[in-house]
Amino acid sequence: MKNIAIIGGGAGGLITSSKLSKDLQDELKRGKISIEVFDKKHEQEFQPGYLEVAFRGEKPEKIRRSVSSLIAPGVTHVNSDCKKVDLDNRMIETENGKKWGFDYLIISTGSSPDYDQIPGLRKANMDFHTNAAKSSLIYNRISNINSGKIVVGIGGLPYKCPPSPNESAFMLDEFFTRKKIRDKIDITYVTPFTRVYSAEAINKMIEPLYKDRNIESITAFTTDSVDPDKKELISLEGETLKYDQLFLTPPHKTADFIHGTEMADEDGWIKTDKKNLHITKYDNAFAIGDTTNIPISKAGVEAHLEGVVVANNIASEIAGTAEKYEFTGRTQCSMVTGYHQATFVIGTYDTPVQEIPPSTKNFMEKKVMEMIYWSSLRGNYEWLFKYHFKNDYFAVGS
Ligand SMILES: Cc1cc2nc3c(=O)[nH]c(=O)nc-3n(C[C@H](O)[C@H](O)[C@H](O)COP(=O)(O)OP(=O)(O)OC[C@H]3O[C@@H](n4cnc5c(N)ncnc54)[C@H](O)[C@@H]3O)c2cc1C
């Protein structure tokens, strides 16, 4: 009997468990393996939908699903968070002090806003990176203002979904334009990078849009602290910026049980081999998604493709069947640029981000991905992923 433990039942954890359940269905039926997903949440949220909730007034319940509807056949949802992992003794400890052994471990516990890194930010800011309920507070706020200065942008690094702060600027512009009060609203975008998007191929396309839409950008602005009483952002570079409303994307952190352990780097991210996704030094333990220290975007697409690679490799080891895969670093994050247009940030470890002009066709493609999202976590669209990504998300490894 082999136990496969997956910590985190979000984008990465669920597809990994679904693929394992499909690839190892005979072993599951014969009781040769068990697959457990540890996560306290009863419901999952489609995180890219936080932008729709915050800036278009989408209802939070529209982007939620019960975990029970997402768990694949034969997979057990353990309704408890992990508190400790002992990789040497192959043991997980959950909230109630209960211990669980494992033969294989996959950690996919994501990332979340870390307000403690920037003094004053928690009190001053409203963000669309925490949950749908908080995102809907932003929509209430923007629906009730008729003038003033809104500051959006990157509050610190790293954070999930690199294009999301830019998307917030474009979506605010569209919202106030449609409300016919755009001329009374000042939208300012701040970023620690020296251009409005870090990758030049994307920057080249969106910087002119900022100018056309009268979105001011302040580059090389590293937010150091916020004064909520004076409504001011203070940068490391010594600048001060006034705001009326602040919707910054905060820097992110990993789950608490990872920090300060042998598997974590100095910032708390899990030291992970970028190709085989092993946690450094452990052949039976893997990390995927936002929680790794792999220097690529923290995005659901990565979590998904990495999960497929890891599930394939574990299944091939247990069943002695398929070839092993290596992850190629394939990314594909959409960036909504407003007015039913979007571009994509696409690249791999070996190919730089490409220039893809914003278009309605891209926007439609993004919408199709949204429509199939929940079903794709059950592993129902791997054929489409393989067709779409032309198999360039993995290479056959050793
Ligand atoms: C506004 C916004 C827009 C986005 N847009 C896009 C986009 O267009 N394209 C894209 O690809 N990605 C996008 N993303 C990013 C994407 O949602 C995440 O990168 C993705 O969900 C990461 O998957 P994950 O499995 O690593 O983590 P998650 O999906 O966040 O799942 C982590 C899970 O781990 C659980 N967990 C945490 N700690 C513990 C613990 N101690 N024990 C057990 N369980 C635990 C959590 O409850 C959670 O269910 C966006 C995100 C945001 C916020």
The ligand as an SDF file (V2000), in Angstrom:
LIG
                    3D

 53 58  0  0  0  0  0  0  0  0999 V2000
   -6.5420   38.5240   -8.8960 C   0  0  0  0  0  0  0  0  0  0  0  0
   -5.8970   37.2530   -9.3780 C   0  0  0  0  0  0  0  0  0  0  0  0
   -5.8600   36.9890  -10.7320 C   0  0  0  0  0  0  0  0  0  0  0  0
   -5.2770   35.8230  -11.1960 C   0  0  0  0  0  0  0  0  0  0  0  0
   -5.2800   35.5730  -12.5530 N   0  0  0  0  0  0  0  0  0  0  0  0
   -4.6830   34.4590  -13.0200 C   0  0  0  0  0  0  0  0  0  0  0  0
   -4.6870   34.1670  -14.4300 C   0  0  0  0  0  0  0  0  0  0  0  0
   -5.2480   34.9060  -15.2400 O   0  0  0  0  0  0  0  0  0  0  0  0
   -4.0390   33.0550  -14.8530 N   0  0  0  0  0  0  0  0  0  0  0  0
   -3.4220   32.2140  -13.9770 C   0  0  0  0  0  0  0  0  0  0  0  0
   -2.8520   31.2070  -14.4210 O   0  0  0  0  0  0  0  0  0  0  0  0
   -3.3890   32.4620  -12.6480 N   0  0  0  0  0  0  0  0  0  0  0  0
   -4.0030   33.5510  -12.1470 C   0  0  0  0  0  0  0  0  0  0  0  0
   -4.0080   33.7990  -10.7910 N   0  0  0  0  0  0  0  0  0  0  0  0
   -3.1370   33.0120   -9.9030 C   0  0  0  0  0  0  0  0  0  0  0  0
   -3.6860   31.6510   -9.5140 C   0  0  0  0  0  0  0  0  0  0  0  0
   -4.9710   31.7560   -8.9650 O   0  0  0  0  0  0  0  0  0  0  0  0
   -2.7480   31.0040   -8.5100 C   0  0  0  0  0  0  0  0  0  0  0  0
   -1.4200   31.1280   -8.9690 O   0  0  0  0  0  0  0  0  0  0  0  0
   -3.0620   29.5370   -8.3370 C   0  0  0  0  0  0  0  0  0  0  0  0
   -4.2990   29.3980   -7.6820 O   0  0  0  0  0  0  0  0  0  0  0  0
   -1.9560   28.8360   -7.5600 C   0  0  0  0  0  0  0  0  0  0  0  0
   -2.2920   27.4800   -7.3650 O   0  0  0  0  0  0  0  0  0  0  0  0
   -1.7460   26.7420   -6.0570 P   0  0  0  0  0  0  0  0  0  0  0  0
   -2.2510   25.3500   -6.1020 O   0  0  0  0  0  0  0  0  0  0  0  0
   -0.2960   26.9810   -5.9310 O   0  0  0  0  0  0  0  0  0  0  0  0
   -2.4310   27.5300   -4.8470 O   0  0  0  0  0  0  0  0  0  0  0  0
   -3.9720   27.7770   -4.5490 P   0  0  0  0  0  0  0  0  0  0  0  0
   -4.8200   27.5470   -5.7320 O   0  0  0  0  0  0  0  0  0  0  0  0
   -4.0340   29.1150   -3.9030 O   0  0  0  0  0  0  0  0  0  0  0  0
   -4.3240   26.6550   -3.4870 O   0  0  0  0  0  0  0  0  0  0  0  0
   -3.6630   26.5950   -2.2560 C   0  0  0  0  0  0  0  0  0  0  0  0
   -4.5140   25.7690   -1.3160 C   0  0  0  0  0  0  0  0  0  0  0  0
   -3.6960   25.4010   -0.1940 O   0  0  0  0  0  0  0  0  0  0  0  0
   -4.4860   25.4760    0.9710 C   0  0  0  0  0  0  0  0  0  0  0  0
   -3.5910   25.6200    2.1170 N   0  0  0  0  0  0  0  0  0  0  0  0
   -2.8540   26.6880    2.5000 C   0  0  0  0  0  0  0  0  0  0  0  0
   -2.1860   26.4000    3.6240 N   0  0  0  0  0  0  0  0  0  0  0  0
   -2.5010   25.1160    3.9570 C   0  0  0  0  0  0  0  0  0  0  0  0
   -2.1030   24.2430    5.0110 C   0  0  0  0  0  0  0  0  0  0  0  0
   -1.2800   24.6240    5.9840 N   0  0  0  0  0  0  0  0  0  0  0  0
   -2.6220   22.9740    5.0310 N   0  0  0  0  0  0  0  0  0  0  0  0
   -3.4730   22.5550    4.0500 C   0  0  0  0  0  0  0  0  0  0  0  0
   -3.8790   23.3540    3.0300 N   0  0  0  0  0  0  0  0  0  0  0  0
   -3.3840   24.6210    2.9890 C   0  0  0  0  0  0  0  0  0  0  0  0
   -5.3980   26.6780    0.7450 C   0  0  0  0  0  0  0  0  0  0  0  0
   -6.5410   26.6030    1.5640 O   0  0  0  0  0  0  0  0  0  0  0  0
   -5.7060   26.5400   -0.7470 C   0  0  0  0  0  0  0  0  0  0  0  0
   -6.8890   25.8150   -0.9510 O   0  0  0  0  0  0  0  0  0  0  0  0
   -4.6640   34.9260  -10.2810 C   0  0  0  0  0  0  0  0  0  0  0  0
   -4.7120   35.1900   -8.9140 C   0  0  0  0  0  0  0  0  0  0  0  0
   -5.3300   36.3380   -8.4580 C   0  0  0  0  0  0  0  0  0  0  0  0
   -5.4000   36.6030   -6.9730 C   0  0  0  0  0  0  0  0  0  0  0  0
  1  2  1  0
  2  3  1  0
  2 52  2  0
  3  4  2  0
  4  5  1  0
  4 50  1  0
  5  6  2  0
  6  7  1  0
  6 13  1  0
  7  8  2  0
  7  9  1  0
  9 10  1  0
 10 11  2  0
 10 12  1  0
 12 13  2  0
 13 14  1  0
 14 15  1  0
 14 50  1  0
 15 16  1  0
 16 17  1  0
 16 18  1  0
 18 19  1  0
 18 20  1  0
 20 21  1  0
 20 22  1  0
 22 23  1  0
 23 24  1  0
 24 25  2  0
 24 26  1  0
 24 27  1  0
 27 28  1  0
 28 29  2  0
 28 30  1  0
 28 31  1  0
 31 32  1  0
 32 33  1  0
 33 34  1  0
 33 48  1  0
 34 35  1  0
 35 36  1  0
 35 46  1  0
 36 37  1  0
 36 45  1  0
 37 38  2  0
 38 39  1  0
 39 40  1  0
 39 45  2  0
 40 41  1  0
 40 42  2  0
 42 43  1  0
 43 44  2  0
 44 45  1  0
 46 47  1  0
 46 48  1  0
 48 49  1  0
 50 51  2  0
 51 52  1  0
 52 53  1  0
M  END
$$$$
